[in-house]
Amino acid sequence: MKLLNFAERSRKGWHLSRLAQDIARRAKQTVWQRAMPQLTFMTLAEARGYLRARAGEPVRAHMAEIVARYSDSEAAMIDEITVAAIEEVVHQIVRELYKSGQMKAA
């Protein structure tokens, strides 16, 4: 029984992770446009915090679209996916800034 519970949690975790990545991909361009002018003047820590703040609204908007499709969504699951999607947007944008040379390691 424990193995089946583990398998179910793993499958659910994988699905939630994929959903967060999809939402992040959809929200990334909006976040990029909102944040880019200021990012080049920030340290890495400042940029991450700024991106988290700017990502909240677009991620929540895309999350609302998904929740509308699935009426059985749990509040805790929605929060978990939203936080994961925001972190994924931050990760993707910071990675692109480093690759493009627009941000240097501190």
Backbone as CSV, one residue per row, in Angstrom:
resi,resn,N_x,N_y,N_z,CA_x,CA_y,CA_z,C_x,C_y,C_z
1,MET,0.817,-1.190,0.000,0.000,0.000,0.000,0.868,1.266,0.000
2,LYS,1.951,1.261,0.752,2.807,2.448,0.805,3.420,2.748,-0.547
3,LEU,3.805,1.710,-1.272,4.385,1.908,-2.595,3.366,2.541,-3.543
4,LEU,2.122,2.116,-3.473,1.082,2.701,-4.315,0.854,4.170,-3.960
5,ASN,0.866,4.500,-2.675,0.722,5.895,-2.258,1.880,6.730,-2.789
6,PHE,3.101,6.184,-2.703,4.273,6.888,-3.215,4.146,7.117,-4.718
7,ALA,3.714,6.095,-5.436,3.570,6.207,-6.888,2.525,7.271,-7.235
8,GLU,1.434,7.291,-6.518,0.389,8.288,-6.773,0.902,9.695,-6.488
9,ARG,1.610,9.891,-5.379,2.167,11.212,-5.045,3.202,11.632,-6.076
10,SER,4.021,10.685,-6.532,5.042,11.001,-7.531,4.402,11.424,-8.846
11,ARG,3.390,10.704,-9.251,2.698,11.032,-10.496,2.010,12.393,-10.385
12,LYS,1.386,12.657,-9.244,0.725,13.937,-9.022,1.765,15.063,-8.995
13,GLY,2.907,14.826,-8.340,3.970,15.827,-8.286,4.520,16.133,-9.663
14,TRP,4.682,15.120,-10.475,5.179,15.309,-11.840,4.187,16.133,-12.643
15,HIS,2.905,15.821,-12.503,1.871,16.545,-13.237,1.825,18.013,-12.797
16,LEU,1.915,18.265,-11.501,1.904,19.633,-10.995,3.119,20.406,-11.490
17,SER,4.265,19.746,-11.528,5.482,20.377,-12.025,5.344,20.749,-13.498
18,ARG,4.803,19.856,-14.298,4.595,20.128,-15.726,3.617,21.278,-15.918
19,LEU,2.586,21.316,-15.101,1.596,22.384,-15.178,2.234,23.727,-14.822
20,ALA,3.054,23.742,-13.785,3.758,24.967,-13.387,4.692,25.437,-14.499
21,GLN,5.381,24.524,-15.149,6.267,24.880,-16.255,5.493,25.450,-17.436
22,ASP,4.325,24.886,-17.710,3.491,25.378,-18.798,2.994,26.796,-18.496
23,ILE,2.546,27.023,-17.293,2.084,28.358,-16.897,3.236,29.349,-16.959
24,ALA,4.405,28.949,-16.502,5.583,29.823,-16.546,5.926,30.189,-17.984
25,ARG,5.868,29.228,-18.870,6.164,29.474,-20.284,5.182,30.493,-20.856
26,ARG,3.920,30.380,-20.498,2.905,31.310,-21.000,3.091,32.721,-20.444
27,ALA,3.516,32.828,-19.191,3.621,34.130,-18.521,4.963,34.813,-18.754
28,LYS,5.953,34.076,-19.202,7.321,34.587,-19.270,7.465,35.850,-20.110
29,GLN,6.863,35.903,-21.267,7.020,37.063,-22.143,6.470,38.329,-21.491
30,THR,5.331,38.215,-20.845,4.742,39.368,-20.161,5.658,39.846,-19.042
31,VAL,6.176,38.912,-18.270,7.084,39.271,-17.171,8.346,39.911,-17.733
32,TRP,8.877,39.338,-18.794,10.089,39.865,-19.427,9.871,41.318,-19.848
33,GLN,8.764,41.584,-20.512,8.485,42.944,-20.980,8.333,43.928,-19.821
34,ARG,7.726,43.492,-18.749,7.523,44.362,-17.593,8.820,44.640,-16.838
35,ALA,9.679,43.660,-16.769,10.837,43.749,-15.881,12.144,44.118,-16.566
36,MET,12.281,43.840,-17.828,13.575,43.951,-18.495,14.274,45.296,-18.346
37,PRO,13.605,46.425,-18.529,14.348,47.689,-18.445,15.099,47.886,-17.122
38,GLN,14.562,47.384,-16.035,15.184,47.587,-14.731,16.208,46.517,-14.358
39,LEU,16.102,45.351,-14.929,16.926,44.210,-14.500,18.419,44.409,-14.701
40,THR,18.811,45.111,-15.729,20.238,45.231,-16.031,20.990,46.048,-14.986
41,PHE,20.283,46.766,-14.142,20.916,47.580,-13.103,20.889,46.919,-11.733
42,MET,20.438,45.682,-11.651,20.239,45.009,-10.367,21.251,43.904,-10.138
43,THR,21.471,43.624,-8.871,22.240,42.437,-8.514,21.347,41.222,-8.737
44,LEU,21.932,40.048,-8.675,21.165,38.825,-8.867,20.033,38.715,-7.853
45,ALA,20.325,38.963,-6.588,19.299,38.860,-5.547,18.171,39.861,-5.783
46,GLU,18.521,41.076,-6.148,17.503,42.092,-6.429,16.657,41.680,-7.631
47,ALA,17.321,41.180,-8.659,16.603,40.769,-9.867,15.628,39.641,-9.585
48,ARG,16.059,38.671,-8.799,15.159,37.550,-8.465,13.923,38.045,-7.722
49,GLY,14.122,38.897,-6.739,12.992,39.438,-5.985,12.072,40.274,-6.862
50,TYR,12.661,41.088,-7.710,11.879,41.924,-8.613,11.072,41.056,-9.586
51,LEU,11.710,40.035,-10.116,11.004,39.137,-11.034,9.861,38.410,-10.338
52,ARG,10.072,37.964,-9.102,8.992,37.307,-8.359,7.797,38.248,-8.220
53,ALA,8.079,39.499,-7.889,7.006,40.478,-7.720,6.281,40.738,-9.041
54,ARG,7.024,40.856,-10.123,6.420,41.154,-11.422,5.726,39.932,-12.033
55,ALA,6.106,38.730,-11.624,5.532,37.504,-12.192,4.190,37.142,-11.578
56,GLY,3.901,37.655,-10.405,2.686,37.252,-9.699,1.412,37.420,-10.502
57,GLU,1.195,38.590,-11.040,-0.056,38.857,-11.758,-0.216,38.008,-13.023
58,PRO,0.781,37.971,-13.919,0.603,37.139,-15.122,0.445,35.648,-14.805
59,VAL,1.187,35.160,-13.831,1.074,33.740,-13.468,-0.320,33.459,-12.913
60,ARG,-0.807,34.323,-12.041,-2.146,34.107,-11.474,-3.233,34.186,-12.547
61,ALA,-3.051,35.043,-13.545,-4.020,35.134,-14.636,-4.074,33.834,-15.429
62,HIS,-2.907,33.277,-15.741,-2.879,31.999,-16.462,-3.386,30.860,-15.578
63,MET,-3.103,30.934,-14.290,-3.592,29.917,-13.360,-5.117,29.950,-13.304
64,ALA,-5.698,31.135,-13.330,-7.158,31.266,-13.292,-7.804,30.596,-14.500
65,GLU,-7.157,30.706,-15.657,-7.667,30.044,-16.861,-7.701,28.531,-16.671
66,ILE,-6.666,28.007,-16.060,-6.575,26.564,-15.852,-7.586,26.102,-14.805
67,VAL,-7.706,26.864,-13.733,-8.651,26.503,-12.670,-10.075,26.501,-13.216
68,ALA,-10.377,27.409,-14.134,-11.714,27.461,-14.720,-12.052,26.172,-15.468
69,ARG,-11.027,25.520,-16.011,-11.240,24.260,-16.729,-11.446,23.074,-15.793
70,TYR,-10.863,23.161,-14.588,-10.923,22.053,-13.641,-11.626,22.526,-12.372
71,SER,-12.899,22.283,-12.279,-13.686,22.780,-11.150,-13.342,22.089,-9.831
72,ASP,-12.666,20.955,-9.884,-12.340,20.217,-8.660,-10.973,20.594,-8.080
73,SER,-10.410,21.711,-8.507,-9.086,22.127,-8.041,-9.123,22.490,-6.556
74,GLU,-8.118,22.036,-5.834,-7.992,22.332,-4.409,-7.164,23.599,-4.228
75,ALA,-7.522,24.408,-3.224,-6.821,25.675,-2.976,-5.335,25.446,-2.720
76,ALA,-4.996,24.422,-1.953,-3.590,24.149,-1.648,-2.815,23.795,-2.917
77,MET,-3.443,23.033,-3.788,-2.794,22.647,-5.040,-2.608,23.879,-5.921
78,ILE,-3.593,24.752,-5.984,-3.501,25.970,-6.779,-2.352,26.837,-6.283
79,ASP,-2.252,26.997,-4.972,-1.158,27.776,-4.393,0.195,27.162,-4.711
80,GLU,0.285,25.855,-4.603,1.545,25.145,-4.867,1.985,25.343,-6.320
81,ILE,1.052,25.225,-7.239,1.376,25.396,-8.655,1.757,26.839,-8.946
82,THR,1.042,27.790,-8.352,1.330,29.210,-8.571,2.738,29.560,-8.115
83,VAL,3.113,29.120,-6.918,4.454,29.392,-6.397,5.511,28.745,-7.292
84,ALA,5.259,27.503,-7.693,6.221,26.809,-8.561,6.339,27.512,-9.913
85,ALA,5.231,28.002,-10.455,5.271,28.692,-11.742,6.031,30.008,-11.639
86,ILE,5.827,30.745,-10.558,6.565,31.997,-10.359,8.057,31.721,-10.277
87,GLU,8.442,30.716,-9.518,9.862,30.361,-9.405,10.426,29.928,-10.754
88,GLU,9.635,29.228,-11.544,10.093,28.789,-12.867,10.293,29.984,-13.798
89,VAL,9.400,30.969,-13.748,9.573,32.179,-14.558,10.870,32.878,-14.165
90,VAL,11.099,33.024,-12.868,12.324,33.673,-12.385,13.547,32.921,-12.899
91,HIS,13.534,31.613,-12.762,14.661,30.782,-13.203,14.913,30.950,-14.706
92,GLN,13.857,30.889,-15.503,14.016,30.992,-16.951,14.576,32.348,-17.375
93,ILE,14.069,33.419,-16.785,14.529,34.752,-17.177,15.960,34.996,-16.721
94,VAL,16.292,34.605,-15.497,17.666,34.777,-15.015,18.633,33.969,-15.876
95,ARG,18.249,32.764,-16.235,19.095,31.939,-17.102,19.319,32.631,-18.449
96,GLU,18.270,33.208,-19.024,18.420,33.912,-20.296,19.297,35.151,-20.159
97,LEU,19.183,35.849,-19.048,20.021,37.034,-18.830,21.485,36.645,-18.762
98,TYR,21.802,35.546,-18.075,23.185,35.085,-17.994,23.694,34.642,-19.370
99,LYS,22.881,33.899,-20.087,23.296,33.413,-21.398,23.551,34.558,-22.365
100,SER,22.777,35.612,-22.257,22.933,36.750,-23.174,24.014,37.720,-22.733
101,GLY,24.545,37.536,-21.528,25.580,38.416,-21.021,25.061,39.704,-20.408
102,GLN,23.747,39.811,-20.258,23.160,41.008,-19.687,23.237,41.049,-18.160
103,MET,23.564,39.927,-17.554,23.721,39.872,-16.104,24.971,39.066,-15.802
104,LYS,25.750,39.552,-14.897,26.989,38.902,-14.498,26.832,38.331,-13.090
105,ALA,27.557,37.268,-12.812,27.558,36.706,-11.465,28.182,37.705,-10.512
106,ALA,27.570,37.848,-9.346,28.074,38.816,-8.362,29.275,38.304,-7.615
